């Protein structure tokens, strides 16, 4: 029997990596997600049974009624116990169950038993807690912080502790940061008994949706969907090295949609694509940057997106189908931006057509054999459109994927594969769930102290009431937070701290949250949590930080795009939403402007158009692209400097871009 403890972080499709590279990539992932124990014998069986129990409970809860409060309690209980079993306190204790691990597991069981059996009586006395309530509450806080430390590193718990200190001692701070101050009797029950802290929205989403999607992704992996997507993409592009860049873009979308994992997509693609990219002239850092950028697309690609997307639906009280709808055009534009960059790469490298790389089967043959894997791209959306909830939709989509796998013997969901998938689904959710529980501490402090409103007032004041400048500050804040914590945590923290400033200035709440989501995603390519570029660098042999810079270059055009959501009156059209008075023609117009702007920014970033550009041409083309995508920045800067405003910035960008490209076309290359 395969056990959850013996599973590697790397996807099966990455098997082509040599042992040294695979070990290096694995070590990088473990730095971010924690080193995992791989027990054998009785401990392995215990880990397997616990993981199976966790997945089975959540599948049962998806189709039957389990009270929300108990659902969250049991979910956190499973997460704590499995984390202390599977993740050692330090790397040197790996593959051994230490006495303190047993003590922490026992403490987790006791704490969760106390909370679950306390029921309504416990929640009723949250304002006037008993001494034992406080002891259990402090114990739960320590357990959650330790679980987050083991699975995600020390930064997230450190930030949570800083927020706790703010709650206890913020009354000693100067205005506007000060608050009335809270003692243990008020703060601890708020964070550990009510549904406003640890057991708040983030854990609710983790328990009701995220784990079901990790099970769905695990089912796709064990039935061979990931391998099919890679092979099909390469075959569809002719299996030529000269098409390697285009293939990375296509396959990252196909892999990313069902998986929602940036690093898994990066590693899977890198193991296959890097030799071909090297053959046509990609440098190691350029190739690594493109692979990481493709992996980044996995987090913003429907139908799964990243874990933060489920939180958007919960925070805004909208359906997950609406979140998918809002992500469609930005996702298409993101990949369009990557394609622009890739085509310019081809021109810069002077890539010639090459022969096929020896793929045994054509795209048509692969489609005839494995077409059913493509249903994973649409099945969830289909069930949502029929009217099922997101929870039932993913369960039914998982069942469809498992049933259709029997159309090919090598893909069939056998009992052994089912066990592997259920194990994998439970283990893969641990670091996200621990992050959500730890982030609940931060959210609880923010709601209790009113820090979110204070912060928004400060941001608006520093921006002088300017929406464009507030958006820039917000983007920088989200980015800085993302330097330290993963995407999910970055989104949660920023949603409660930074979003109110944008909303207060008249930005629709859904646009503000989508803006923050896209900038939170930048943490996937931002040191020190730049896991995707670091993994890509390990595969290509490039320097990790230079690879990260190249990933920024490839993603930069698309990440200027979110400013359109919040600063352009028609920008919500990119989210397929319409403000009062908007028509579908306006949606088409703003999408056209965004596409043209991304093309110009891509050319400026690459320094390549019809020919190589001089420095002044790149800056001028970047200005033209910015006038199309984020005109408020240029207009505001010009008005501040000279008092002159650009009357029609979009048209100014179109004219400037057309003039520059015409000049490039007509001027002979040197």
Secondary structure, DSSP 8 states (H G I E B T S, - for coil): ---GGG--SS-GGGGGS-HHHHHHHHHHHHHHH--B----THHHHHHHHHHHHHHHHHHHHHHS---HHHHHHHHHHHHHHHHHHHB-SSGGGTTS--HHHHHHHHHHHHHHHHHHHHHHHHHHTSSS--HHHHHHHHHHHHHHHHHHHHHH-HHHHHHHHHHHHHHHHGGGS-TTT------HHHHHHHHHTSTTTTTSHHHHHIIIIIHHHHHHHHHHHHTTHHHHHHHHHHHHTTTBGGGHHHHHHHHHHHHHHHH--HHHHHHHHHHHHHHHHHHTT--HHHHHHHHHHHHHHGGG-TTT--HHHHHHHHHHT--HHHHHHHHHHHHHHHHHHHHHHHHHHHHHHT-----B---SS-HHHHHHHHGGGGGGGTHHHHHHHHT--HHHHHHHHHHHHHHHGGGSGGG---HHHHHHHHHHHHHHTHHHHHHHHHHHHHHHHHHHHTHHHHHHHHHHHHTTT-HHHHHHHHHHHHHHHHHHS-HHHHHHHHHHHTHHHHHHTT--HHHHHHHHHHHHHGGGGSTTS-HHHHHHHHHHT--HHHHHHHHHHHHHHHHHTHHHHHHSTTGGGGGT---TT--HHHHHHHHHHHHHHHHHHHHHHHTBSSSB--HHHHHHHHHHHHHHH-HHHHHHHHHHHHS---TTHHHHHHHHHHHHHHHHHHS---
